[in-house]
Amino acid sequence: MTTQLAERPAPSGTAAPRGRRKPRREGLSTVLIHLELAVVAAIVIFPLLWVVGASLSPGDGLGEVSPFPSEATIAHYADLFTETSYGRWYLNSLYVAVFNMAGSVVLAAICGYVFSRVKFKGRKAGLLSILILQMFPAFLAAIAVYMLFLNFGLLDSLTGLALVSIAGALPYNIWLMKGYTDNLPASLDEAAAIDGAGRLTIFARIILPLMRPMLTFVAITQFTLPWMDFILPRLVLQSADKQTVALGLFNMISSEYANSYTTFAAGAVVLALPITVLYIVLQRYLVTGAAAGAEKG
């Protein structure tokens, strides 16, 4: 009987069919994922091709625009700097972007460290207030900002515009930095304090270097925001020589007698180039900072 049991073939179970179906399911899943990525890539890339093609197309109207122009020209890029004040708009936007980036990084790092490590009266109320401020979009304070600028003589000021940008993004940046600092070991502070280091030394020499991924993330996001901002510059900037790129490009196509869409496209391409290069060069820090913010924020 033992021999019969040993020679009896194993009953057919469900393990073998499951083993065969699993690769098929994985293959189908892979195909669907790649198909989805291809569709998303096409949706993203086609407008970019259209803008680049428009900037290289002859003429001014939309009817002459093609993503792949048969007679490409760079005349619109030359017109951008000779026929318009694009260079001045670009420098204005660069000033606001650098000011906004530097101010946001400094304030977010200091405030994030203070709210994370220093225990003081009113700390919870302050954090709650910052959290509530994040819920409201910046344009809701447009009238208040205008009256504030009017009373303090900051209308038509690029510095004033940068200060408003810093203040508008500060609540979000503080929470990012606080969440990141909360997960840094407190033993580092304690060991440095035992060695005689003060708060400022601990922050500058120990905590600040560890904040580098998140600081890079904050710096890049705050640098890019002013280039795309339209509402606040439209509200506070009045002189033609104080316009930012967003305002200048808008005026380029909003006038009844000056609808140069191809030159507008050239301006959009020039605007996007430095930001794109910045993202590519600092991509590693961006991914690290975004992941840290998602896990620790």
HELIX and SHEET records of a PDB file:
HELIX    1   1 THR A    2  GLU A    7  1                                   6    
HELIX    2   2 ALA A   15  LEU A   56  1                                  42    
HELIX    3   3 LEU A   62  GLU A   64  5                                   3    
HELIX    4   4 ALA A   75  THR A   82  1                                   8    
HELIX    5   5 TYR A   86  ARG A  117  1                                  32    
HELIX    6   6 ARG A  123  LEU A  133  1                                  11    
HELIX    7   7 ALA A  138  ALA A  141  5                                   4    
HELIX    8   8 ALA A  142  PHE A  152  1                                  11    
HELIX    9   9 LEU A  158  ASP A  182  1                                  25    
HELIX   10  10 ALA A  186  ILE A  194  1                                   9    
HELIX   11  11 ARG A  199  ILE A  202  1                                   4    
HELIX   12  12 PHE A  203  ILE A  207  3                                   5    
HELIX   13  13 LEU A  208  LEU A  210  1                                   3    
HELIX   14  14 ARG A  212  MET A  228  1                                  17    
HELIX   15  15 ILE A  231  VAL A  236  1                                   6    
HELIX   16  16 ALA A  240  LYS A  242  5                                   3    
HELIX   17  17 VAL A  245  SER A  254  1                                  10    
HELIX   18  18 TYR A  261  VAL A  281  1                                  21    
HELIX   19  19 GLN A  283  LYS A  296  1                                  14    
END                                                                             
